[in-house]
Amino acid sequence: MKQRLCIPAIVILLLAGCASKTEPPAQQPADPTPTAAATPTPTPVPEEESVSEDAAEEVPEAAEDRSDLYAPAAAESFDVSAAGGAWTQDDILTLDEALQEKLVPGTVLELEYTSESGNIWLMFPHAIKKGAEVWARVGVGEHDGSGSQYAYINQAHSIAQIRYEQLEAVLGKDKAKWGDVIQAESDGDWEVFGVKLGKAQAVPGLQDAAEFGKEAEGDAWAPGDVIPDLTKEEVSEALVKGSVIEISYTSDTGDLWIELPDAEAADPTLRIGAGDSEDPLDYVVCQEGKCYITYESIAALGGKKESWGKRLQADSSGPWKVSSVRIGKAAELIPCNMLYPLTPGTASGEAGKAEDVATLPAAEELAKILVPGSFINIRYSSERDSLWLVFPDAVDKDGEKCTVRVGLADPENKLSGSVCNGLNCQISYEMIVKAMGNEDISSWGSRLQAESDGSWEVYSVNIGSVK
């Protein structure tokens, strides 16, 4: 059977709602009775499977993996020590008036935890519904009557997030009726180590990104130039509405921000992301050694681009170092709270060489999970930060076998490719259908390959969606 490339490189990403996590927990008794917390049996956090010794060095610690989560911007931390056995509860937060004022639309509660089952959710034992006190769960799913409000949990099952909107969907808008305490619960022995509350910010991905700027480093509160000349034509053409600056960095304190020392509005220096302003745009989103600042966030504080001045600097509250600055079209890597792992989900390859990375489920099963609004999420590293998928056994309309690439940007027509940020890539169902030219999943083949224009490693492949 002859081989041919039946569909060239890809097309515009149609982002639909998607996000981060695991399949819903197994069915449990419909209304397990709340019980006092029991002393749990500590459960180690599962570690991500490494591809090789070299690859293992590049993969973030499993417990720190935030690839499927929101970035809780401007977050407040709460010291918590709580634990319980299966279906037992323990207090994690006092739901007083001060906390009620902070729980507003757009915020997210984040729990750092371990759990024997991998699951964790919130319990409101004194909620008021229809005039009567009830106990309500948020983040566990439908089997206990709480609705389809699944927690967003990372692949390491060490960090869980529940958005305000999920709380409101279960508990109602009147926070005075939510009760006086928030508890944690699981269907296995569990422990919570800390809680954060911040603005739920999706981590940006970049499309058509290019390197601008230079390496730099400095001591605490000692800014350094990372883009020496914002007025250069190529920089100015890239830094436009809808774009995002990505800064790869390290710092002793973990934070980083940008400064415009020559801006007209500077008094004496315009800082964005230093956390010294109540303006909700005055922050950068930082995750896993990368910070992101959108054009719109800079414009909100600095006005028109012509008034930003010439230099863009980086700074931190501790010694810092910037290794890379890129500018590209901003496209959100949206968290999912339903995640279906594909196996084996690991592979490595050289530039321009596709390698098998996962086996797709049978067409009938795949059609249930890879649906409009879902996407394929790839945890990876790449020499060029780019990655795309290859379906080597697709069948065209004439019944002939062909190879279809999905997510490879077309440099001539500047068509957008997969949404990547050097840590994750997302390729939507809509993108795949556009490339295949049909919605017939049975014609897509069973093998899934990965490819890049630089050497690459893939650590996991999942199908993600939102419930």
C-alpha positions in Angstrom: 0.0 0.0 0.0 1.5 3.3 -1.0 2.4 6.0 1.5 1.7 9.7 0.9 1.1 12.8 2.8 -2.6 13.3 2.5 -3.1 16.5 4.4 -0.3 19.1 4.7 0.5 21.0 7.9 -2.2 22.6 10.0 -4.5 25.2 10.5 -6.0 27.5 13.0 -6.6 26.2 16.5 -10.2 26.4 17.6 -9.9 26.5 21.4 -12.8 25.2 23.3 -13.2 24.5 27.0 -10.6 22.1 28.3 -8.5 21.7 31.3 -6.7 19.2 33.6 -7.2 15.9 35.5 -8.2 12.4 36.0 -11.2 10.2 35.4 -14.0 10.5 38.0 -13.6 8.4 41.1 -15.1 5.0 41.2 -18.7 4.8 42.3 -19.0 5.0 46.1 -22.0 4.6 48.4 -24.5 7.3 47.5 -24.4 9.1 50.9 -21.5 8.0 53.0 -22.0 9.4 56.5 -19.5 12.0 57.6 -17.2 10.8 60.3 -14.5 12.2 62.5 -11.0 12.2 61.0 -9.0 9.1 61.6 -5.2 8.8 61.7 -4.2 8.2 58.1 -1.6 5.9 56.6 0.8 8.2 54.8 0.8 7.5 51.0 3.8 8.5 48.9 3.1 10.8 46.0 3.3 8.9 42.7 6.3 9.8 40.6 6.2 10.4 36.9 7.8 7.7 34.8 11.0 8.9 33.2 11.9 8.3 29.6 15.6 8.1 30.2 18.2 9.3 32.6 18.7 12.4 30.5 15.0 13.0 30.2 14.5 12.5 34.0 16.8 15.5 34.6 14.5 17.7 32.6 11.1 16.6 34.1 10.0 18.7 37.0 9.6 16.9 40.4 6.3 15.0 40.3 5.0 16.8 43.4 5.7 20.2 41.7 4.1 19.3 38.4 1.5 22.0 37.7 1.0 21.2 34.0 -2.8 20.7 34.2 -3.6 23.5 36.7 -4.4 27.1 36.9 -1.8 29.6 38.2 -3.2 31.0 41.4 -2.0 34.6 40.8 -1.5 37.0 43.7 -2.1 34.0 46.0 -2.4 34.0 49.8 -1.1 31.0 51.6 -2.7 29.4 54.6 -0.8 27.1 57.0 -2.8 23.9 57.2 -2.2 20.5 58.9 -5.2 18.2 58.4 -5.6 14.5 57.7 -8.2 11.8 57.6 -9.1 8.2 56.6 -11.4 7.2 53.8 -14.6 9.2 53.9 -13.5 11.1 57.0 -13.2 14.9 57.3 -10.9 17.4 58.9 -11.0 21.2 59.0 -8.7 23.1 56.7 -10.1 26.7 56.8 -12.4 28.7 59.0 -15.0 30.2 56.7 -15.3 33.6 58.5 -16.3 36.9 57.0 -12.7 37.8 56.0 -12.4 34.6 53.9 -15.9 35.1 52.4 -14.7 38.4 51.1 -11.7 36.8 49.4 -13.8 34.0 47.8 -15.0 35.9 44.8 -15.7 35.0 41.1 -12.5 34.2 39.3 -10.6 32.9 42.4 -9.4 29.3 43.0 -8.6 27.3 46.2 -5.5 25.1 45.9 -4.7 22.2 48.2 -1.3 20.6 48.5 -2.0 17.0 49.6 -1.4 13.3 49.4 -4.1 10.7 49.1 -4.2 6.9 49.0 -6.8 7.0 46.1 -5.3 10.1 44.5 -8.6 12.0 45.0 -9.3 15.0 47.3 -12.3 17.3 47.5 -13.9 19.9 49.8 -16.6 19.3 52.4 -19.0 22.0 53.8 -20.6 20.3 56.8 -22.8 23.2 57.9 -24.2 24.5 54.6 -27.7 25.7 54.5 -30.0 24.6 51.6 -33.8 25.2 51.5 -33.6 26.4 55.1 -32.0 23.2 56.5 -28.5 22.5 57.5 -26.8 19.9 55.2 -23.3 18.7 54.4 -22.2 19.3 50.8 -19.2 18.1 48.8 -17.5 20.0 46.0 -15.0 18.5 43.7 -15.9 14.8 43.9 -18.4 14.5 41.0 -22.0 13.4 40.5 -22.3 10.2 42.6 -22.9 12.0 45.9 -25.3 14.6 44.6 -22.8 17.5 44.4 -23.1 17.9 40.6 -20.4 17.5 38.1 -17.9 19.7 39.9 -14.7 17.7 39.6 -11.5 19.1 41.2 -8.6 20.0 39.0 -5.8 17.7 40.1 -2.3 17.5 38.6 -1.0 14.2 37.2 1.1 13.6 40.3 -2.0 13.7 42.5 -0.3 16.2 44.8 -2.1 19.5 44.0 -5.8 20.0 43.7 -7.8 23.1 42.7 -11.5 24.1 43.0 -12.7 27.3 41.5 -15.2 29.7 43.1 -17.6 29.0 40.3 -17.7 25.3 41.3 -18.4 26.3 44.9 -21.2 28.6 43.8 -22.7 25.9 41.6 -23.1 23.6 44.5 -23.6 26.0 47.5 -25.4 29.0 45.9 -24.4 32.6 45.7 -25.1 33.5 49.3 -21.8 32.7 51.0 -23.4 33.3 54.5 -25.2 30.0 53.9 -22.0 28.0 53.1 -21.4 27.4 56.8 -18.5 28.3 59.1 -15.8 25.8 58.1 -14.3 24.2 55.0 -13.1 20.6 55.4 -11.1 18.2 53.2 -12.2 14.6 52.4 -11.2 11.7 50.2 -12.1 8.1 49.5 -8.7 6.9 50.8 -6.4 8.0 53.6 -5.4 11.6 53.0 -3.4 14.5 54.3 -3.4 18.2 53.4 -0.2 20.3 53.9 -1.2 23.7 52.7 -3.9 25.8 51.1 -3.6 28.8 48.7 -6.3 31.2 47.5 -5.7 33.3 44.4 -7.0 34.5 41.1 -7.5 31.6 38.7 -5.2 32.4 35.8 -4.8 30.0 32.8 -1.1 29.6 31.8 -0.5 31.1 28.3 0.9 29.1 25.5 2.7 30.6 22.5 2.2 30.3 18.8 4.7 31.4 16.1 7.1 32.4 18.9 10.5 33.9 18.3 13.5 34.6 20.5 14.1 38.2 21.5 16.3 39.7 24.1 19.3 38.2 25.9 20.4 36.3 29.0 20.8 38.4 32.1 21.2 38.0 35.9 21.2 40.1 39.0 21.0 40.2 42.8 17.8 40.9 44.8 16.2 44.1 43.7 18.9 44.7 41.1 17.1 44.9 37.6 18.9 43.9 34.4 18.0 44.4 30.7 16.5 41.4 29.1 15.2 43.2 25.9 17.6 46.0 25.4 15.6 47.7 22.7 11.8 47.5 22.5 11.8 50.0 19.6 13.6 47.7 17.2 11.4 46.9 14.2 11.3 43.1 14.7 10.5 43.4 18.4 7.9 46.1 17.9 6.2 44.0 15.2 6.0 40.9 17.5 4.9 42.8 20.6 1.4 43.7 19.6 -2.2 43.1 20.9 -2.8 39.5 21.5 0.9 38.7 22.1 2.7 37.4 25.2 6.3 37.7 26.5 7.7 34.4 27.9 10.7 34.6 30.3 12.6 31.5 31.2 14.3 32.1 34.6 15.4 31.0 38.0 15.4 33.0 41.2 16.2 32.2 44.8 12.7 33.3 46.0 10.8 31.9 43.0 9.3 35.3 41.9 10.1 37.5 39.0 8.7 40.6 37.5 9.4 43.0 34.6 10.3 46.7 34.7 10.1 49.5 32.2 12.7 52.0 33.5 12.4 54.4 30.6 8.5 54.5 30.5 6.8 57.9 30.5 4.7 56.7 33.4 7.7 55.4 35.4 8.0 57.0 38.9 10.8 56.2 39.1 10.3 52.8 37.4 7.2 51.0 36.1 7.0 47.6 37.7 4.6 44.9 36.5 4.3 41.8 38.6 6.1 43.0 41.7 2.9 42.5 43.8 3.0 46.0 45.3 -0.2 47.1 43.7 -3.9 46.2 44.2 -4.4 46.4 40.5 -5.4 42.9 39.3 -3.3 43.2 36.2 -0.1 44.0 38.3 1.3 40.5 38.2 3.0 38.0 35.9 1.9 34.4 35.7 4.8 32.2 36.7 4.9 28.4 36.5 7.7 25.9 36.4 10.6 28.3 35.6 8.7 30.4 33.1 6.9 33.7 33.5 4.3 35.2 31.1 3.2 38.8 30.7 0.7 39.8 28.1 0.8 42.9 25.9 -2.6 43.9 27.5 -1.2 43.7 31.0 1.7 46.0 30.1 -0.7 48.4 28.3 -3.1 48.5 31.3 -0.3 50.0 33.4 2.0 51.6 30.9 -0.4 53.1 28.4 0.4 53.1 24.7 3.4 51.2 23.5 5.1 54.4 22.3 5.3 55.5 25.9 7.0 52.3 27.3 10.5 53.5 26.6 13.4 51.5 25.1 14.4 48.9 27.7 12.6 45.9 29.3 14.2 44.6 32.5 13.7 41.7 34.8 14.0 41.8 38.6 13.2 39.7 41.7 13.3 39.8 45.4 16.2 37.4 45.4 19.2 36.6 43.1 17.8 35.8 39.7 18.9 34.7 36.2 17.0 34.9 32.9 18.1 32.3 30.2 15.6 33.1 27.4 13.0 35.7 26.3 10.4 34.8 23.6 7.5 36.7 22.2 4.6 35.0 20.4 0.9 35.0 19.9 -0.9 34.3 23.2 -3.1 31.2 23.4 -4.3 29.8 26.7 -3.3 26.3 27.8 -6.6 25.7 29.5 -6.7 23.4 32.5 -8.9 20.3 32.4 -10.5 18.5 35.3 -11.0 15.3 33.3 -7.9 13.6 32.0 -7.7 10.2 30.2 -4.1 8.9 30.0 -2.9 7.3 26.8 -0.3 4.6 26.9 2.6 4.3 26.8 2.8 8.1 26.6 6.6 8.3 26.6 9.0 8.6 23.7 12.0 10.6 22.4 13.2 11.6 19.0 15.6 13.7 16.9 14.7 16.7 14.8 12.3 15.9 12.0 11.9 12.3 13.1 8.4 11.1 14.2 8.3 8.3 16.8 5.4 6.3 18.3 4.3 7.9 21.5 0.9 6.4 22.3 -1.7 3.9 21.2 -5.2 5.3 20.6 -8.2 3.4 22.1 -10.6 1.6 19.8 -12.6 4.0 17.6 -15.8 3.4 19.5 -14.2 4.1 22.9 -12.1 7.0 21.5 -15.2 8.7 20.2 -16.6 8.9 23.8 -13.7 10.9 25.1 -12.1 12.7 22.1 -15.1 15.0 21.4 -15.8 18.6 20.4 -14.2 20.8 23.1 -11.6 18.2 24.1 -7.9 18.1 23.2 -4.8 16.0 23.3 -2.4 17.3 26.0 1.3 16.4 25.8 3.8 16.9 28.6 7.2 17.3 26.9 10.5 19.1 26.4 12.0 20.1 23.1 15.1 21.7 21.8 13.0 24.2 19.8 10.0 24.3 22.3 7.8 23.1 19.4 5.9 19.8 19.0 3.2 18.4 16.9 1.4 15.1 16.4 1.6 12.6 13.5 -1.1 10.0 12.6 0.9 7.6 10.4 -1.9 5.1 9.7 -4.7 7.5 8.7 -6.9 6.5 5.7 -8.0 9.1 3.2 -11.3 9.4 1.4 -10.1 7.0 -1.3 -9.3 4.3 1.3 -5.5 4.7 0.9 -3.1 4.9 3.8 -1.5 8.2 4.4 0.3 10.3 7.1 -1.3 13.3 8.6 0.5 15.9 10.7 -1.5 18.0 13.2 -0.2 21.1 14.9 2.7 21.8 12.5 2.6 25.5 11.7 2.8 26.5 8.0 5.7 29.0 7.8 4.6 30.3 4.4 1.0 31.0 5.3 1.8 31.6 9.0 -1.0 29.2 10.0 -1.1 28.6 13.8 0.2 25.3 15.0 -0.2 23.5 18.3 -0.3 25.6 21.5 3.0 25.0 23.3 5.0 26.6 26.1 8.0 24.3 26.3 6.3 22.3 29.0 2.9 21.3 27.5 1.4 21.2 24.1 -2.4 21.1 23.4 -3.9 20.1 20.1 -7.7 20.3 20.0 -10.2 17.9 18.6 -11.3 20.6 16.1 -7.7 20.8 14.9 -7.5 17.1 14.2 -10.8 17.0 12.4 -9.7 20.0 10.2 -6.4 18.1 9.3 -8.1 14.8 8.7 -10.9 16.3 6.7 -13.5 14.2 8.4 -14.9 13.3 11.8 -14.6 9.5 11.2 -12.4 8.5 14.1 -12.1 5.0 12.6 -10.1 6.4 9.7 -7.5 8.0 11.9 -5.6 4.9 12.8 -4.5 3.5 16.1 -0.9 4.9 16.4 -0.1 8.4 17.6 3.4 9.8 17.0 5.2 13.0 18.1 7.6 15.1 16.1 9.5 18.4 16.4 12.0 20.5 14.5 14.5 19.8 17.3 15.3 16.9 19.6 12.5 16.1 21.9 11.2 14.1 24.9 7.5 13.2 25.7 6.7 12.3 29.2 2.9 11.8 29.1 0.0 12.0 26.6 -3.6 12.5 27.8 -7.0 13.4 26.3 -8.4 16.3 28.3 -11.8 17.8 28.7 -13.9 19.7 31.3 -16.8 18.5 33.4 
